Amino acid sequence: MHDVRFFSTGFSLLSIIKGDTRLDLAPVADRTEDHEGVTCHLHRSLLHPVSLPGRAGVRLNGAWLRSYKDRAPQVLREWIAESDVIVIDAGLALAYMPLLAAARNAGGGSGARWLYHASDNLATIGTAANLRRMLTDHMSGFSGIRVPASQLAAEFPDDRVAVLPQGIDAEGLTDDTAPNPFGPGRHAVAVGSMLFDPGAIVRIATTYADMTVHVIGAGKAAAGLSAPNISVHPEMPFAATQAYIRHADLAIAPYDLNRVEPYLGQSSLKLAQYAFHGVPAVCPDSVVAGQPGRFGYRDTGVSLDEAVAAALAMGRFAGIRGHRWEDTADAFLAMAKGTGSGNASG
């Protein structure tokens, strides 16, 4: 068993502008709290680094990231020194790699094994080029690299890479006691904010005016949606979203057609949840990935209309259980050989 600590980055005044889904946690930012056995700390700074365009932007990003790293709170420095395994997720957390390297070089109980959680392609999620270079510079220090899709493995030509699929917590998703949140009629649901394309939602709501389209946790990207049959919901607890998915007639993965990557066909958590509940889903063609219950579209016009019609005609199907989170976590931590019991920070 590990004592698990979770350090969350990239939270500041800019988070308000971006519509960060963690805004409801602002009252507890910069406090260390226990949540369901996990020690959590949401770090809040005045401004956090974001990707800036052009050569001048790259230079400014470099200075900004160094300043952000130098201002890392004491709690993070202590956790780095005390941990046996440190998991770095794709994104701004890479800014702290020099701190990890300095702690390792200093010795004195800082010999933690590093694991890289490559949850997304860094370019796809708009990560600054400086952070991508930082990952490259420190790649040799990682004991293991987890990717959720085979297409991502090619980015890491190394025997330390393992394709470990997204997991399903079946116990947490099969609570049938939650009431049906919908009224009469047909209902569609879209969950999450990644690469969210409001145009797909507008098209579905327009073409299927008798169906209410529920958008959950899309943040600022959904702010302009105002049709009578579109219902925009704020971020809600993960468990609460399951009733919306379970009772829906249609599920939507409205990834931006201009930015979506094929690896999302394997790594998309929303698509995995839709399949678990046996709800037919529409998504861009490139992420259908041959999976049952998915209907692809090439544009947010006739192609999308046809995908929705086919999904509704199919109706519900036997849910797909998929991989267990326990297996994914066990296989990932096994890559940090010889860690035994102790602390794990992420």
C-alpha positions in Angstrom: 0.0 0.0 0.0 1.0 3.6 -0.7 0.2 6.8 1.1 -1.0 8.9 -1.9 -0.6 12.6 -2.3 -2.0 14.7 -5.1 -0.5 18.1 -6.0 -2.6 20.1 -8.6 -1.0 22.8 -10.7 -2.0 25.6 -13.0 -4.6 27.4 -10.9 -4.6 31.3 -10.7 -6.5 34.3 -11.8 -6.2 33.1 -15.3 -8.3 30.1 -14.3 -11.3 32.4 -14.0 -10.8 33.6 -17.6 -10.4 30.1 -18.9 -13.4 28.8 -17.0 -11.3 26.2 -15.1 -13.5 23.4 -13.8 -11.7 23.6 -10.4 -13.1 27.1 -9.6 -15.4 25.7 -7.0 -12.2 24.6 -5.1 -10.9 28.1 -4.8 -11.9 28.4 -1.1 -9.6 25.5 -0.2 -6.7 26.4 -2.6 -3.2 26.4 -0.9 -4.5 24.2 1.9 -3.6 20.5 2.3 -6.6 18.4 2.9 -7.5 14.7 3.0 -10.2 13.5 0.5 -11.2 9.8 0.6 -7.7 8.8 1.8 -5.8 11.0 -0.6 -3.8 14.0 0.6 -4.6 16.8 -1.8 -3.1 20.3 -2.4 -4.3 22.7 -5.0 -1.6 25.2 -5.6 -2.8 28.8 -6.4 -0.5 31.4 -7.9 -1.2 34.9 -9.0 -0.7 33.9 -12.7 0.3 30.4 -14.0 2.2 29.9 -17.3 0.2 29.4 -20.4 1.5 28.7 -24.0 2.4 31.9 -25.8 2.7 32.1 -29.6 5.8 32.9 -31.8 9.5 32.9 -31.0 9.1 35.7 -28.6 6.4 33.7 -26.8 8.8 30.8 -26.5 11.4 33.0 -24.8 8.8 34.5 -22.5 7.5 31.1 -21.7 10.9 29.9 -20.7 11.4 32.7 -18.2 7.8 32.3 -16.9 8.2 28.6 -16.4 11.5 29.0 -14.5 9.8 31.6 -12.2 6.9 29.3 -11.6 9.2 26.4 -10.7 11.3 28.6 -8.4 8.1 29.7 -6.6 7.0 26.1 -5.9 5.5 25.9 -2.4 7.3 24.3 0.4 4.7 21.5 0.6 5.7 20.3 -2.9 9.4 20.4 -2.1 8.8 18.3 1.0 6.6 15.8 -0.8 9.4 15.4 -3.5 11.9 14.7 -0.8 9.7 12.2 1.1 8.2 10.2 -1.8 9.3 6.9 -3.1 7.4 7.2 -6.4 6.6 10.4 -8.2 4.0 10.5 -11.0 4.2 13.4 -13.4 1.1 14.0 -15.6 1.2 15.5 -19.0 1.1 19.3 -18.9 2.2 22.0 -16.6 3.5 19.6 -13.9 6.5 19.1 -16.2 7.7 22.6 -15.1 8.8 20.9 -11.8 11.1 18.4 -13.5 14.2 20.5 -12.5 13.1 20.3 -8.9 12.9 16.6 -9.1 16.3 16.3 -10.8 17.9 18.6 -8.2 16.4 16.5 -5.3 17.7 13.3 -6.9 21.2 14.7 -7.5 21.3 16.0 -3.9 20.6 12.5 -2.5 19.6 12.3 1.1 16.4 10.4 0.8 15.4 11.9 -2.6 15.9 8.8 -4.7 12.3 8.5 -5.8 11.4 6.6 -9.0 9.7 8.8 -11.6 6.8 7.7 -13.7 5.4 9.7 -16.6 1.6 9.6 -17.1 1.3 10.5 -20.8 -2.5 11.0 -20.6 -2.5 13.2 -23.7 -0.3 14.3 -26.6 1.3 17.5 -25.4 0.8 19.3 -28.7 -2.8 18.3 -28.9 -3.6 19.9 -25.6 -1.7 23.0 -26.5 1.2 22.6 -24.1 4.1 25.1 -24.5 7.0 24.0 -26.6 9.3 24.7 -23.6 7.5 22.0 -21.6 7.8 19.5 -24.4 11.6 20.1 -24.5 11.7 19.7 -20.7 10.1 16.3 -21.0 12.7 15.3 -23.7 15.6 16.6 -21.5 14.5 14.5 -18.5 13.1 11.5 -20.3 16.0 9.3 -19.3 15.2 9.8 -15.7 11.8 8.1 -15.9 11.5 4.5 -14.7 8.3 4.0 -16.7 5.9 5.8 -19.1 2.2 5.0 -19.3 0.2 5.8 -22.4 -3.5 5.1 -22.6 -3.5 4.5 -26.4 -1.2 2.6 -28.8 -0.9 5.6 -31.1 0.8 7.5 -28.3 3.5 4.9 -27.7 5.3 5.8 -30.9 6.2 9.1 -29.3 8.3 7.3 -26.8 10.7 4.8 -28.6 11.7 3.2 -25.4 11.2 -0.2 -23.7 10.0 1.7 -20.6 6.6 2.5 -22.3 3.5 0.5 -21.6 0.1 0.9 -23.2 -2.3 0.7 -20.2 -5.9 1.5 -21.2 -8.2 3.7 -19.3 -10.0 1.9 -16.6 -13.6 1.6 -15.4 -14.6 1.6 -11.7 -17.6 -0.7 -12.2 -18.7 -0.3 -8.6 -18.8 3.4 -8.9 -20.7 3.4 -12.2 -23.4 0.9 -11.4 -25.2 2.7 -8.6 -28.8 2.5 -9.8 -30.2 4.3 -6.8 -29.7 7.7 -8.4 -33.0 8.9 -9.9 -33.6 9.7 -13.6 -32.7 13.4 -13.9 -34.6 13.8 -17.1 -38.2 14.8 -17.8 -40.4 13.4 -20.6 -39.1 13.1 -24.1 -35.7 12.2 -25.6 -32.4 13.3 -24.1 -28.8 13.5 -25.3 -25.8 14.1 -23.1 -22.2 15.4 -23.6 -19.8 15.3 -20.7 -16.4 17.1 -20.4 -14.6 20.0 -21.9 -11.6 18.6 -23.8 -11.6 19.9 -27.4 -15.2 20.8 -27.0 -16.9 21.9 -30.2 -20.1 23.8 -29.5 -21.0 23.7 -33.2 -21.8 20.0 -33.0 -24.1 20.6 -30.1 -25.9 23.4 -31.9 -26.4 21.2 -35.0 -27.8 18.3 -33.0 -30.2 20.6 -31.1 -31.3 22.3 -34.3 -31.9 19.1 -36.3 -33.5 17.2 -33.4 -35.6 19.9 -31.9 -37.7 17.4 -29.9 -34.6 16.2 -28.0 -33.0 18.0 -25.1 -29.2 18.1 -25.3 -27.5 18.3 -21.9 -23.9 19.6 -21.8 -22.1 18.9 -18.5 -18.8 20.5 -17.4 -17.8 22.1 -20.7 -16.9 25.3 -18.9 -16.4 28.5 -20.9 -16.6 26.7 -24.2 -20.3 26.1 -23.7 -21.1 29.7 -22.5 -22.7 30.7 -25.8 -25.1 27.8 -26.0 -28.6 29.1 -25.6 -31.2 27.2 -27.6 -34.4 26.2 -25.8 -33.6 22.5 -26.0 -29.9 22.9 -24.8 -29.4 22.5 -21.1 -25.9 23.6 -19.9 -24.8 22.2 -16.5 -21.8 23.2 -14.5 -19.1 20.8 -13.5 -20.5 18.2 -11.1 -19.1 15.3 -9.1 -18.2 12.4 -11.3 -20.7 10.1 -9.7 -23.5 12.6 -10.3 -22.8 12.6 -14.1 -23.5 8.8 -14.3 -27.3 9.1 -14.0 -27.3 11.6 -16.9 -25.4 9.1 -19.0 -27.2 6.0 -17.8 -30.7 7.4 -18.7 -29.8 9.2 -21.9 -31.0 8.2 -25.4 -27.8 9.5 -27.0 -24.3 10.3 -25.9 -22.1 12.9 -27.7 -18.3 13.2 -27.8 -18.1 16.6 -29.6 -14.4 16.8 -30.2 -13.3 19.6 -32.5 -12.8 18.1 -35.9 -9.8 20.3 -36.6 -7.9 19.2 -33.5 -9.1 15.8 -32.6 -6.4 13.0 -32.7 -7.1 9.3 -33.4 -5.5 8.3 -30.1 -8.7 9.6 -28.4 -10.5 6.6 -29.8 -8.7 4.5 -27.1 -8.1 7.1 -24.4 -11.4 9.0 -24.2 -12.9 8.6 -20.8 -16.2 9.9 -21.9 -16.5 7.3 -24.7 -15.5 4.6 -22.2 -18.3 5.7 -19.9 -20.8 5.9 -22.7 -19.9 2.3 -23.7 -20.1 1.1 -20.1 -23.7 2.2 -19.8 -24.6 0.9 -23.3 -25.6 4.3 -24.7 -25.0 4.8 -28.4 -22.6 7.7 -29.1 -21.7 10.0 -31.9 -18.1 11.2 -32.3 -15.7 12.3 -35.1 -15.0 9.5 -37.6 -11.3 9.4 -36.5 -12.1 8.2 -33.0 -14.7 5.5 -33.8 -11.8 3.0 -33.6 -14.0 0.1 -34.7 -15.8 0.1 -31.4 -19.5 -1.0 -31.2 -22.0 1.7 -30.3 -20.0 4.5 -31.8 -21.3 6.4 -34.9 -18.8 8.7 -36.7 -19.3 12.0 -38.5 -17.0 13.9 -40.8 -18.6 17.4 -40.5 -21.1 19.1 -38.3 -23.7 19.0 -41.1 -25.5 16.2 -42.9 -22.8 13.7 -41.7 -23.6 14.5 -38.1 -27.3 14.3 -38.7 -26.9 10.8 -40.2 -24.7 9.7 -37.3 -27.3 10.8 -34.7 -30.1 9.1 -36.7 -28.1 5.8 -36.8 -27.3 6.0 -33.1 -30.9 6.6 -32.1 -32.1 3.8 -34.4 -29.7 1.4 -32.8 -30.8 2.3 -29.3 -29.2 1.0 -26.1 -26.9 -2.0 -26.2 -25.2 -4.3 -23.7 -22.7 -2.3 -21.8 -18.9 -2.9 -22.3 -17.1 -3.3 -19.0 -13.6 -2.8 -20.4 -10.4 -2.6 -18.3 -10.3 -2.2 -14.5 -8.7 0.8 -12.9 -7.1 -1.5 -10.3 -5.3 -3.4 -13.1 -4.1 -0.2 -14.8 -2.8 1.3 -11.5 -1.1 -1.9 -10.5 0.7 -2.3 -13.8 1.8 1.3 -13.8 3.2 1.3 -10.3 5.0 -2.0 -11.1 7.1 0.0 -13.5 8.7 1.6 -10.5 10.6 -1.5 -9.5 11.4 -2.0 -5.8 9.2 0.8 -4.4 7.4 -1.4 -1.9 5.3 0.6 0.6 5.7 4.3 1.1 4.5 7.5 -0.4 3.4 8.2 -4.0 2.9 11.8 -5.2 1.2 12.8 -8.4 
